């Protein structure tokens, strides 16, 4: 049996044949049969460039149907797909080329001479271009290839994708996800979230991140459903497409922007059976507003680059607002102290995971990999949380974001929730700023709805709600919080901005 994840996709796609697989926002429709032909041509083109199983194919292009078919083609011929954020500049790109040593770099034609020179200096054999309309050098090469390809036999332990962590602290690390881990995760989510071939997934996420590349899309491939494939999120466009869709996956920003649309109502969301949010925390206030507006609760789940999805609220059953749900099939979760000993329910500690969805390790970083796993095989996520007696996980913050003030641990999420509940506050981020007396001073950066709100008012409102050591020593106001491509607040930038 071929453990290549594409072999499973191929079997399902052949059953679908002429059924629509992907529809772009300009009306292009790609059937399952056409997807098989396109991936065969790209796979043959990669072989023609000397790509061998296990070689890395680095891709930095805008989202398109061709881009997604290139991802599937890379899996199909047994190479390793390396997605790169389209916002990376040349100096950032240099790090990934040096670290991953890809055989091929696929990019858009913009600034091609500089990219080619950079790639050559890092030993990349070929620099190819890809465009939405199919005029790139790789597109032209692929279009001349045969539309048949025997999917390469690989073991489940072979690396399918390397995705670099967001790099909000330190240099990015390449998480190695295998064919088996991706298939296990995809099957668990397809079953958990109730996907069938009658579903239509509204896909407005980027393809350089796990959320858009495979967490959402693999559910469609494994259920033979359809993708409405948008280049990017636009609230008005998404609102107009909701009557044609049944499922939407997004980051919290998607849902706040939908709520800003007066036309977003129970009626406009009537055809939708499921809204899913991930990649960043969804404010409880946002979910309550969403429920009031649509009658539905956004399903929150928890995942990370190193393991795809870890926990999820149920499709059928209690969706506990503020919690990220229960461990999915194939994944175990425990809360541990700083000696890796399991803690009882409802105690705050480090979130640790193990199971079939966890990465193989960090690319060419065996020492770092070993450091992140416990002696009994659990991966330390770096997140802090609690696990209830009925296995619902709640995240209270990142370990690296823990504020230690006067010898006391302050979990930012707890303070943020208290601030966010105040009248006139839009959102907040709590950080630790170096302080001579306290070690770190609890500091809040607040985005307001009410311009007249003051720091003293916020501090006064928190007194009586929180222990004194948790109350911010300083409150700053900002028009918005800095976020990375997937909507996560970059607290390292806030710490640099507001340090004394």
N, C-alpha and C positions, 0 to 999 in steps of 0.2 A: 504493500500500500504506500502511495506517495504522500508524505507528510507535508509537502508544500501546500501552504494555505490556499494558493491559487487553484490547486487541483480540486479542492472543495468548491470554490467559487465557480470553476469551470463546469462541474457536474450540474450545479444548480442553474447556471446560465444557459446551458444547452436545453434544459427543460423549458426555460423561458423563451428561447429562440427570438421571435420577433416582438416580444413584449417590451415595452419601453423600460429602459434602465435609468436613463439620465436625460433631463430636459433643462437646457440652459435658459438664462433670462432673455436671450435674443431669439428664442423659439426653436433652437436646434434640438432634435430628439435623437438620442443614441439608443438603439435597441440592445438587448443582451447579446444577440448574434453579432451585431456590429462591434460591440465592446470586445468580444473574443477576437474578431478580425484585426481590430486596431492594436490590441495588446500583442498579438502575434507579430504584426509588422514592426512595432517598436522593439520587441524582444529580438527579432532578427537583426534589426539595425544595431542594437547594443552588441550582439555577437560579432557583427561586422566591424565594430570598433575595438574588438579584442577584449571585451568584458567577459570575465569568467565568473562562475559561481563563487560567491564570497567577496568579489570586488565591490567597492563602494561606488555608487552613482549619486553624486551630489546635484541637487536640483534647487535652483533659486529663480523661479518664474512665477508670474501671476497665476491665480486660480483660473483653470479652464478645464473643459472636458478632456482635451489632449493631455494636460498635466496629470489628471487623475488616471488616465489610461497608461501613462508612462509609469506611474507608481505601480499599477497592477502588473505591467509588463516586466518591471524590475523583479517583482516577486516571482513572476512566472518563470523567468530564466535563471532564478537562483542567486541573483546578485543582491546586494544590500542597499536599500533606499535610504538616502540621507537628505531629508528636507531642510531647507535653510530659509529663514525669515527674509522676505523680500525687502525689508527695511535695512538689512545689514549693509554697512558701508565697506569699502575695500579693505580697510585695516581690520575690520571685524571678520570679513570673509577669509582673510589670510590665516587667521587662527584655525578655522575649521579645515581649510585645505591642508595645513601643516599637520594637524592632529589626526584627521581621518584618512589622509592620503587616497583620495578617490581616483579611480581610473578615468572617470569622465566628469566634467562639470557642465551641466545644462543650465543656461541662463537666458535672459531676454537680450536682445541686441543692443540695449542701451549701454554705453560705455564699454563696448566689447573689446576694444584694443587694450584698455587698462586691465580688464578682467583676464584676458588671454595672457598678457604679460605676467600677471600675478600667478595665474595657474601654472604657467611654464616654470616660473621660479620655484614652485613647490612640487614639481615633478608630475603634474597632471598631464596625462597623455593626450587628451582631447578636450577641447572646449566647443560645445555645440549650442545652437540657439533654438529656442522654441517660442512660437507666437500663437496667439489665440486663433488667428486666421489660417495658420498652417504654413507660413512662409519661412519658418526657421530652418536652419541647416539640418537639424535632426528630423524635423517634420518631413522635409523633402526626401531625405534619405529613407525614412520609414515608409513613406508613401510608395516607394519603388520596390518594397520588399513583398515577399509572399505573405498571405493572410492566414497561414497555418503554421503552428509551432507546437512541438511536443513539450509539454510542461516539464521542466527539469525535476528530476527526482532529488529531493533533499530530505534530511532527517528533521524531525521536529525541533531538535536542539540548534539547528542552524539559525544564524542571525538574519532576520528579515528586514529590520529597520533599526537604524541608529538615530535617536532623537536627542539632541543636546538639551540639557536642562536650561531653564530660563536665564540662569546666570545672574540673578539679582544680588548674589554675593559670590565672590571668587570667580574663577574661570569656569566656563561651562564644561560639563562632563557629558560624554555620550552614553546614554542608556541603551543597552543592547536588548532588543525585544525579539524573541524567536518566533518562528512559524507556529510552534505549538502554543506559546503563551498568547499570541494574538487570536488564534482560533478558539482557544478555551474561553478567553474573555468575550469574544464576539458571540459565541454560542450561548453563554450564560446571559448576556444582555438581551439577545434576540428573544430568548424564552421569557426572561423576567419582565421585559417591557411589552410582551405580547405582539411582536411583529408578525405580520402575515403578508402574503403577496397582494393583499388589498390595500396595503398602506402606501402613503405618499409622504416621504420625508422632506421637509423644507430645510434645505442645507444652505446656510448663509455664513458658515465658518471658514476660516482660512485653511489651506492645505499644508502649511508648514508646522502644524501643531497636532498632537495626538487626537485632540477633540474632533477636529474636522477631518483629519486624514483617515482615521480608522475607527475611533470609538463610535461615531455616528454612522459612517458609511458602511462599515462591515455588517451592521444590522440589516441594512437594505440588501446587500449582496447575499447574505445568508437566508433571507426570507423571500428573495426574488421580488422585492418591492421597488418602487420608483423614487428617484431623487429629483426634486426641484432645485436645481443647482445654480445658486446666485453668486455672482462675483464677490459681493460683500453685502453686509447688512444695511438695508435702508428701510426705515420703519413704514413709510408709506407703501413701498413695494411689497413688503412682507404682509402688511395688512390686506392688500388687494389679493394676495395669493392664499391666504388662510382658508377660504372656502374650497380650494382645490387640494389642500393638504390634510393629513390626519395626525402627523407628529412633527414637532419642532424641537430641535436641540440648540441651546444657545448659552451665552454667558449672561450674567445678571444685567449688563448694560442693555441687552436686547429687550429685556422685559420692562425695564424702566422707560425705555424709549417708546415701547408700545403703549405703556400706560399714559404717556404724554399725548397720545393720539385720542381725541374725543370720540372718534368713530370706533375705537376698539371697545367692543361690548360683548355681551353674551351672544348676540346674534352673529357678529363677525367671527367669533370663535366656535360657533356651533358645530362645525364639521371636525374640529380638532378633538382627538381622543386623549392626547398626551402632550404636555409641555415639559421639557427637561432642562434643568440648569446645572452648570458645573463650571470648573476652571477657576472660579473665585467665589467667595461667600455671597449668598443671596440674603439681603436684609430681610428679617422677619416682617418688617413693615411693608416691604415691597410685595412679599407673598400674600400678606393679608389684603393689601390693596388689589392684588391680582384676583384673589378669591372673590372679593366683593364685586369686582368689575365683570368677571366671567363665570363665576360659579365653580371654577376649577382651582386646584392647588398645584402650583408648579412642583414637579418631582425633583427634589434635590438629591444629588449623588456626589460621591467623593472619589477622586482618582488622582493620579500623578504620572509624570512622565515615566517613572521607573516601573509602573505596574498597570497602566491603563486604569480601569475602574476597580475600586476596592469595595465600596459599599454603595447601596442605593435604597432609597425609600421604595416601598412596594408599589406596583401598578395597581394591584387590588389589595386593599388593606389600609392601615393608618399611615398617611403621609404626615409625619411629625414635623411641623414647621420649626426650623432652627436646628434640626438634626439632619444628618446625611444618610440615615438609614442603617440597614443591616448588611453584614458581609454577603457578597454575591456568591453563587456556586463556585467552588474551586479556590476560594480565598478565606483565610482565617485572619482574625484580628484580635489583638490583645492590647491591654494598657499595662505598661511596665514602669517601674521606678528606674532611677539612674544606675541600678545594678542589674537591670534586665529581669527583675523579678515581677511576676504578674501581680497586679493590684486588684482588689475587689471592686465590684460594681460602683459606679458613680464617683470614683476617685480620679483626680486629674493626674495624668502621667503621659509618658511617651507612647504614641501610637505605633505599634509594630505589626507587621503583616508577613504572611508566608502563603505559598500556594502556587498554582500553575500559571497565574498571570504575572508573577513577579519577574523582573528582568533577569537576564543571564549575568549581568554585571555591567560595570562601566568600561567603555572601550579603552583598552590599553592602560588601565589603571587598576591592576590587581590589588595593590595595597589599599587604595581608597575603597574598592569593593569589599575587601575583607573587613575594613573598619566599620562599614555600614551594616554588616550582618552580625547577629549575635552568635555565640558559640553553638546554640541549638538551632540555628538556621532561620531566625526571624530577621526581616529587614526593618531597620529603624527609619521610619519615614521622616523624622525631624519635626513632625507635627505633635502638638499636645492635645489631648482630648479626654473624654469620659465615655465609658460604655455602660449603658443601663443594664438592669437585670434581665430585660427582654431583648438585649443585643442591639439597641439603637445607639449609634455612634454620634457624639457631638464634638465638634472641633472647637477648641478654645484659643488656639493660636499656634504659631510656629515656635519651635524651641529657640531658634536664633532670634526671634522677636521678643522672647521673654525679657521683661524688665525687672532687674533686681535693685530695689530701692531701699536703702537702709537695712539691708540684709533680708528683706521680705521679697518673695516672688510676686510679681504683678503680671497677670495674664491679660494682654491687651484686649482680647475679644470681650472680656467681661466689662471693661471700662467703656469700650466702644459701644456696646449694646446699651449701656446706661445713657451715654451721651446722645446716641442716635434716637433714643426715645423722647428726648426733650423737644418741646414745641419750638419750631423754627430751625431745627437742625436737619440738613439734608443727609450728610454722612460724616464719618470721622475716621481718623487713624491715630492710634496711640503708639508712641515710640519711647525709647529711653534715650535721654541726652546726658552725656557725661557731667557729673556734678561732684564738686569737691567734698561736700558734706555727706551726700547720700550714695555716692558711687554712680548712680543713675537717677535722674529726676524724671518722673512720669510726665510726659508731655503730650498734649493733644493737638492735632491739626484738624480743624473743623471747616466743613463746607456748609454755609448757612443758606436757609431759605429767607431768613429775616435779617436784613442788614443791620438792624439796631441791636442784635444780640451781642453781649459782651462776654469776655472771658470770665470776669467776676461773677456774672449771672450763671454761667455754666458751672463754675466751681461751687457756688452756693447751692445750686440745685442738686449737685451730687452728694453734698454733705448729708449724712443721714441715710443715704442709699448704699454707700460704699465705705469700707474702712478708710480711715484717714490716709494710710500709706498708699492707697490706690488712687486717691484723688489727684488729678494733674497739678503739678506745681506751675506749669506754664500752659497757656492756651493760645494757639496761633490760628489765624483765619486764612483760608486760601480759596480761590475761585473754583479749583478742582484738585483732585488728588492724582499724582502721577501713576500711570498704570502701564503694564507691559502689553504685548499684543493680545493676550488672552484675558485682559481685564483685571489682573492681579495688581494690587497696590504695591508699588515699589518702595518699601519702607527704608531701604538703604539711601535712596535719594532724599527722602524726608529727613533722615538722620544727618545727612551731609548739609542739607539746607538750613536746618534749625539748630545745629550744634553751636554752643557758645564759643 
